[in-house]
Amino acid sequence: MDFMSTFTELTGATYPKEYKGHAITPTTGVSLVPSFRGKVVAGHASLFNEHFGARYARSGNWKLVSASRDSTWHLFNLATDKSEMQDVAAQYPDKVRQLESQWHQWATTHQVFPKPGKKK
């Protein structure tokens, strides 16, 4: 998602608001150009993704993950477990619910559903 913002800045282009009368969802990316120039970039407070059914939500040091074959959410504290080996979902059910809710909100606003070929 950051590539679009980066390329737009590098080329001096403007990200369009509409195309042929259709509104375009604004990009959520952050340009990487300042980091190319040696500046510290804060990055994203939260990240979300879905790809072939696998999905994740990351906020701060917390990362909620679900594999494509398994709809169960797994929670990791990246501050203490960078390798994502210790699932702490059972110890932090409120954090699971919070991140899952944020993921569903992101999925709704980013047209993750309905899946192609499936009825609405």
N, C-alpha and C positions, 0 to 999 in steps of 0.2 A: 504493500500500500504506500510505502514511502517513495518508491521509484517514480510514481506519477508526479508527486509534489517536487521531487528532485529534478526530474526532466523538465517540468514546467518552469522551474526557476532558472535552470541552466540555459534554456532556450529563450527566456524572456517572454514566454507565452502566458496566456491567461486561461485558467481552467474554465471551460464553458458552463453556463448555468442551464442552457437548453440546447437541443439539437433537433432541427426540423419540427419545432413546436412541442417537443417532449422535454420535460424537466429532467435534468441530470442530477443525481444524488451528489452532493458535495463530497470531495475526497476527504478522508480522515487522516491522510498521510502527513508526515512531517518531513520537510526537505532535509536531505543529508548534506547539502552544500556547506553549511557552517562547519560541520565536522571535517570536511575536506580542507578547510582553511585553518584547522587546528583549534577551533572553538569547542568548548564543552556544550553538548546538546543534552537537554534533560530527557528527551525521548517521550515515550507514552506512559501515562499513569496506568492504563489498562490496555490489554490486548485480547482479541477474540479471534477465533478461526473455526472453520468447518471445511473439511475436505473429504469427500467420499464417505461421509458418515462419522469420521473421527472429528472430535471437536475439543476445544480448550478455551478457558478463560484464565487470564493472568492479571492479577492486581497486586502491585507491590511484590512482596515475597511469596504470595500465595498463587498456586497454579492448580486449576481444576481441569482434569483430563478424562475423556471418555473415548475408548477405542471404537473403531467402526463395527467390530463384531460384538461389542459389549456396550450396552447402554448405561452401565453402572458408572457413576462418577467416582474418580479417585482424586484425592487432595494431597498436595505436597507443599511443604514449607521450604522454599528454595534457599532461605537464609541458613538452614541447617542441613539441607539435603539436596544439593545441586544435581545429583544423579537421578533424582526422583525414584528412590528405592523404597522409601518408607511412606506408605499410604496412611495419612492421618485423618481420613474422612470420618471415621467412627468417633474420634476424639473431638472433632470440630464440626458437628452437624449444622450449626448456625452459619458457619463460613461456607459450607457446601451450598446451603439454601441461598445465601446471598449471592455467591458467584454464579450459581445456576440461573437465578433470576436475571442477573446482569447479562449472562450469555443469551438467554431467551429474548431479552429486550434487544440486544444487538442483532440476533438472528432475524428478528421481525423487521427491524429497520434496514437491514442489509439484504433483504429478499432471499434469505436462505430457504424459506418455505413458501409455497409448496415445491417439492423437488420436481425437476423436469420429468415430464411424462406421467406425473401423478395428478389426479384431479384435486381441485381446491376444496 
